[in-house]
């Protein structure tokens, strides 16, 4: 995509369990939910976050409890706020899923992933949970309020994304030289 990833955030137990080896190989600060710590040994630049599924709120201090808000993107926005980012730009937040069912139900991918930006994102046999788009939108609205109250902003540069909470910005305009 023309840039290197600077930080990694993962809060889903199934993702951490199945990708622990890859996560440990990353050479960047990694922020992982504490409830997934059993799959990872402590390393430099590996930080565990206290997260919960209840008590909706936007928390600007990542040393405190963070509400998960139905999506890792919401936790990443809280971490970015804590790290002092004045602007956060979302890329690849489609906010729509082909696979339907009760939110948070565990399913097993049967082949190419039709729900993410890359068909191999959750490849065949990968266990994952159906999204809770309602909780995600609640979290995104809290993030928008939290950022704006601090004079900061969240922008959405997703091409064709369905999320309407944040101001849209043209993806290609971000990388013009």
C-alpha positions as CSV (number, residue, x, y, z in Angstrom):
1,X,0.0,0.0,0.0
2,X,3.0,2.3,0.0
3,X,3.6,2.6,3.7
4,X,4.6,0.4,6.6
5,X,2.4,-0.5,9.5
6,X,3.6,1.2,12.8
7,X,1.3,-0.5,15.4
8,X,-0.7,-3.7,15.7
9,X,-3.9,-4.1,17.7
10,X,-5.8,-7.3,18.3
11,X,-8.5,-8.0,20.8
12,X,-10.3,-11.1,19.5
13,X,-9.3,-14.3,21.3
14,X,-9.9,-16.4,18.1
15,X,-7.6,-14.2,16.1
16,X,-4.8,-14.1,18.7
17,X,-5.0,-17.9,19.3
18,X,-4.8,-18.7,15.6
19,X,-2.2,-16.0,14.7
20,X,-0.1,-15.9,17.9
21,X,3.1,-17.0,16.1
22,X,2.7,-14.3,13.5
23,X,1.9,-11.7,16.1
24,X,5.1,-12.5,18.1
25,X,7.2,-12.1,14.9
26,X,6.0,-8.5,14.3
27,X,8.7,-5.9,14.8
28,X,6.5,-3.1,16.1
29,X,4.5,-2.2,19.2
30,X,1.6,-4.6,19.6
31,X,-1.5,-4.0,21.7
32,X,-3.4,-7.2,22.7
33,X,-6.4,-7.7,24.9
34,X,-5.4,-9.2,28.3
35,X,-7.9,-12.0,27.9
36,X,-5.8,-13.3,25.0
37,X,-2.5,-13.3,27.0
38,X,-2.4,-17.1,27.4
39,X,-1.4,-17.5,23.7
40,X,1.5,-15.0,23.9
41,X,4.7,-14.8,26.0
42,X,5.8,-11.4,27.1
43,X,8.1,-9.5,24.8
44,X,9.4,-6.0,24.3
45,X,6.8,-3.9,22.5
46,X,4.0,-6.3,23.5
47,X,1.4,-4.4,25.6
48,X,-1.7,-6.0,27.1
49,X,-4.9,-3.9,27.3
50,X,-7.6,-4.4,29.9
51,X,-10.7,-4.6,27.7
52,X,-14.3,-5.5,28.3
53,X,-17.5,-6.2,26.4
54,X,-19.7,-4.1,28.8
55,X,-19.9,-0.5,29.9
56,X,-19.9,1.6,26.7
57,X,-17.5,4.5,26.9
58,X,-14.7,6.1,25.1
59,X,-11.5,6.0,27.2
60,X,-8.6,8.2,26.3
61,X,-6.3,6.5,28.7
62,X,-5.2,3.1,27.5
63,X,-3.9,2.2,30.9
64,X,-7.5,2.0,32.1
65,X,-10.3,-0.4,31.0
66,X,-11.2,0.0,27.3
67,X,-14.7,-0.9,26.0
68,X,-14.2,-3.1,22.9
69,X,-17.2,-1.6,21.1
70,X,-17.8,-4.6,18.9
71,X,-14.6,-4.1,16.8
72,X,-10.8,-3.9,17.1
73,X,-11.0,-0.6,15.1
74,X,-12.7,1.0,18.1
75,X,-10.0,-0.2,20.5
76,X,-7.4,1.0,18.0
77,X,-9.0,4.5,18.0
78,X,-8.7,4.6,21.8
79,X,-5.1,3.5,21.7
80,X,-4.3,6.1,19.0
81,X,-5.9,8.8,21.1
82,X,-3.8,7.7,24.1
83,X,-0.7,7.8,22.0
84,X,-1.5,11.4,21.1
85,X,-2.6,11.1,17.5
86,X,-4.5,14.3,16.5
87,X,-6.0,12.7,13.4
88,X,-6.9,9.1,12.8
89,X,-7.7,7.9,9.3
90,X,-9.7,4.7,8.8
91,X,-8.8,2.6,5.8
92,X,-10.7,-0.6,4.8
93,X,-13.6,-0.3,7.3
94,X,-16.2,-1.7,4.9
95,X,-18.8,-1.9,7.7
96,X,-20.8,-4.5,5.7
97,X,-20.6,-8.3,5.8
98,X,-21.9,-10.9,3.3
99,X,-21.9,-13.6,6.0
100,X,-25.1,-13.1,8.1
101,X,-26.2,-14.4,11.5
102,X,-26.4,-13.6,15.2
103,X,-23.6,-11.2,16.2
104,X,-20.6,-12.7,18.0
105,X,-21.5,-16.2,16.8
106,X,-18.3,-18.2,16.0
107,X,-18.2,-19.5,12.4
108,X,-15.5,-21.2,10.3
109,X,-14.5,-19.8,7.0
110,X,-15.2,-22.2,4.2
111,X,-13.0,-20.6,1.5
112,X,-12.2,-17.1,0.2
113,X,-13.3,-14.4,2.6
114,X,-16.1,-12.3,1.1
115,X,-16.2,-10.0,4.1
116,X,-12.8,-8.3,4.2
117,X,-10.6,-6.3,1.8
118,X,-8.6,-9.4,1.0
119,X,-10.1,-12.9,0.2
120,X,-7.3,-14.5,2.3
121,X,-8.0,-12.3,5.3
122,X,-9.7,-15.2,7.1
123,X,-8.8,-18.1,4.9
124,X,-10.4,-21.5,4.8
125,X,-10.7,-23.1,8.2
126,X,-10.2,-19.9,10.2
127,X,-12.6,-19.5,13.1
128,X,-14.0,-16.0,13.6
129,X,-17.0,-14.3,15.0
130,X,-19.8,-12.6,13.2
131,X,-19.8,-8.8,13.6
132,X,-22.0,-6.7,15.9
133,X,-22.4,-3.7,13.6
134,X,-24.8,-2.0,16.1
135,X,-22.2,-2.1,18.9
136,X,-19.5,-1.0,16.4
137,X,-21.6,2.0,15.4
138,X,-22.2,2.9,19.0
139,X,-18.4,2.7,19.6
140,X,-17.6,4.8,16.5
141,X,-20.1,7.5,17.6
142,X,-18.4,7.6,21.0
143,X,-15.0,7.8,19.4
144,X,-16.1,10.7,17.2
145,X,-17.4,12.6,20.2
146,X,-14.2,11.9,22.2
147,X,-11.9,13.0,19.4
148,X,-13.9,16.1,18.6
149,X,-14.1,17.1,22.3
150,X,-10.3,17.1,22.4
151,X,-10.0,19.1,19.1
152,X,-9.0,15.9,17.2
153,X,-10.6,14.1,14.3
154,X,-11.3,10.7,12.8
155,X,-11.6,10.5,9.0
156,X,-12.8,7.6,6.9
157,X,-10.9,7.0,3.7
158,X,-12.4,3.6,3.0
159,X,-13.2,3.2,-0.7
160,X,-16.9,2.2,-1.0
161,X,-17.4,1.7,2.8
162,X,-20.8,1.7,4.3
163,X,-19.8,3.5,7.6
164,X,-21.4,6.9,7.9
165,X,-20.2,8.0,11.3
166,X,-17.0,9.8,10.3
167,X,-16.3,12.5,7.7
168,X,-15.3,10.8,4.4
169,X,-11.9,11.6,2.7
170,X,-10.7,10.5,-0.7
171,X,-8.2,7.6,-0.2
172,X,-6.1,8.4,-3.2
173,X,-5.7,12.0,-2.1
174,X,-3.9,10.8,1.1
175,X,-1.0,9.4,-0.9
176,X,-0.4,11.9,-3.6
177,X,3.2,13.0,-3.8
